[in-house]
Amino acid sequence: MILVTKWFGVFLVDRDRIVKKVLFEKDPVAIAAKLAKVQRGELLPEEERLAVKRMKVAEPRMSSLGKPEFLDSSFIRAEDFGYSQQLRQKAMVELGKIRTREPLPADRFILQAVRGMDDLIETINLMSERLHEWYGLHFPELGDYARERRYAELISQNGLREEVLSVLDLQLESVGAELDEKDLTAIRSYAATLASLYEEKEALEEYIAGRMEETAPNISAVVGPSLGARLISLAGGLRRLASLPAGTIQLLGAEKAMFAHLRQGKKPPKHGIIFQHPTVHRAPYWQRGNVARVMGGKLAIAARVDHYGGEYIGDSLNDDIARRVEEIQSKYPDPPVEKKRRPQEGRRRGGKDRPRKMGKGRR
């Protein structure tokens, strides 16, 4: 016998015959509440009530009650039990209301924050480039003494190069042109906007770091909160990241290189965004692929532990990574020797062309 759950009730079926059944109330709100539990992967009281020994179930969700097995349950029709399609439609509307009001997992907020960070960085880079060109007409040498947020703050707070030089305690002769008051006012306002974006970027980084420590402490311990958040964003969420194999995690962020390998026959990538981790990008080029493979494996473990609410094992994972990296360094201390290419066909080792064979009729 097989246990089947439909939108209007739970049925214990023997082949194409219904042995027992428990029908839901003909109330859209009550039906929606039960369907919401089903979508969350929970067992219904009706399912536990109909469970018998040595039975099978039609969904993996009920695997604790029996072995899952496919069943075509189309013969169980709602109309035969007095449930109309109008009732089903109302129940689906109520189900949508219930699911949209449920609290969202924390990784959804991390994903949006990382994408917001990317947009913010892109805006900052564009505005910073424009400010360097604009203020560079007046004081081009400032770029050698201040960068990023400091550069924007000096301009917004001081303005004229004489005042900036006084703050920096510098004495130099600039080749820039003089500015009118209206031009200086516009530049300072633009620089103040850019400085506020730098401040917002730092606040967003702190928010992401705090969220990662709460949601994915093991991933944060292995690769840091910033890089870990980007891995979650690339995967589409912590649940999705936890379901990926280690090799896929290793190559997250290298999709273009992988497609170039598959379509154009180029060399396959050895790593994706985890190249940003110091352990990977500081490794010699001939060891980098092995180190990235180790990182991918440990990240797969960390993601699964974080997703399923396991204990903190970040320190243990880092110790394993350090040990494996030492083994790789001792096993491959020197770069591989490149194989010599074979001489082209049709040429001798000395480089001279072989004489052509005369065809029939030639002398």
Order of alpha helices (4+ residues) and beta strands (2+ residues): beta-beta-beta-alpha-alpha-beta-beta-alpha-alpha-alpha-alpha-alpha-alpha-alpha-alpha-alpha-alpha-alpha-alpha-alpha
